[in-house]
Structures are given as C-alpha cells and as structure tokens.
C-alpha cells in the first residue's frame, strides 16, 4: 500500500498540477495538500484562481499555464468535452515531463484522444462526487474508500502506472484496473443511465395530477430515486454524449426489465412480482 511519503518520493518533491478547480479538482487539491504535497492550479478565470487560493485548495494558482511548468504530474479535472476534444491551449500548457492523469467518467474516448497527443498519460476515473459544483464544491476526504479506476491501454510504462496507482492509494481509494471499454459499459449501467432514468421519473411526476398533492406527498423515497436526475444538466448530457452507445444499451436493458415488471402487474401475477422483488432485494447489497 502506497503512503503519502511514498507518493512524495515518487514525485521527487515536485508539485502536482490540477487543471479544473471544481468539485473533483478542488477535492484533489485539498487532500494532496493535507498529505504535504504542493499543488499548483491552473484556472481560466482570475476570480477562480483567487478563490481557490483563499479556500486552500492549492498552494499556487494562476491563469498563466506557466504555473504547471515544474509539476511532476498534472491531474485534469475537466468536463468530458474538453478531454475528448482537448483544446490546443490545454495541450500546449501541459509540461512534457509530467505524467498526465485525467479524471473523466468516460474512458475509451478520452484514452483515444489524449494518449497519442501526450508523452506520458494514464486514464483514470475517481468514482466519487456530490451534487455540488464549482470552486466552492471541493471537500476533504471525497475519495476515501471509493474506487480509483485506471484503464491502461497496455502502452504505458510501468513507472507511470505505479505513479497513477500511488495517487489513488495515498488518497485512501481502492485502486481498480480494467479495460477502458469495459469501464464505459459498467458506468453506463450504474452511473450514466440512472441519471436519465431519474430524469424520466421526475418528468412523469411533473405531469401527474393533482400536481400540488403529488409534490406535497413526495418524501425520502422519491428524493433518493430522483437525486441524480435533478443534478447538473450539462454533466448528464456530456456523459450521454461521450458514452452514447453504452448508455443506449443500458437504457434498452433497463427498458426490458421495466416491461417485464409491468407485465407482471398487468397480469396480476403477484407471486411472480414478489419473487422478482425478493431477487432484487437480495442483489442490492452487492452494489453497495
């Protein structure tokens, strides 16, 4: 198990750069600084850089990409569209000696976009988050106990993979390595597709009558099943856009399961419905 000291030694005392100082980037900065590792943040707006400094997310922050120049590693906590279609200014800002890790929730398109363009790159996905966004959203301990997924292509040097693992381990995450396409199919089912399912429930409830009574009676169960559907619309759209084929397949599988349950209700087959719900009750702990 890699410790903070091990990570610091692998970095040879050099700082870590963070690009994108919202929930993921800000939380990375807080946790790395708590481990004694200096963090440099690159922001597009001066107000974001100033607030990141004020909140203690980074040791240095600037709108000048030169702030990344001495970094041994750079973590890209950016929206998916900027990872799948990286702006030239972003690519030019990344120091050639640095290992670049992305934090995107879709891996195969990002791997295909960034690995050919960078000297050193490992695709990662820390599976953690909250409903908050922006420079105020970063919190300590966000990654503890959560999966830190690495999806190697097979072309990465072992030293780069060791460093990528070390970040996850030092942050208290569980490091998981898998194929990029397999990752994208998995997250489509357990993360991306549920956003759309939750949104569909909200749409249906929004059209139900009497609307005032429906809203009045909505309680914790409804809140739990609609939380992600009420989240960041831009993020949900990007996940569907960048992982379209896998999300479509997940929606089809979900639709078929829903149709099967609907048929049991229509047929008033209560024993079979109870058997289906018993099976899902038994299955749920395996996902938590």
Secondary structure, DSSP 8 states (H G I E B T S, - for coil): ---HHHHHHHTTT--EEEE--SHHHHHHHHHHHHTT--EEEE-SSHHHHHHHHHHTS-SEEESSGGGGTT-SEEEE---HHHHHT--HHHHHHS-TTSEEEE--S--HHHHHHHGGG-SSEEEEEE----S--STT---TTTTTTSEEEE---S-S-HHHHHHHHHHHHHTT-EEEE--HHHHHHHHIIIIIHHHHHHHHHHHHHHH-SSHHHHHHH--HHHHHHHTGGGS-HHHHHHHHHHTHHHHHHHHHHHHHHHHHHHHHHHTT-HHHHHHHHHHHHHHHGGG-
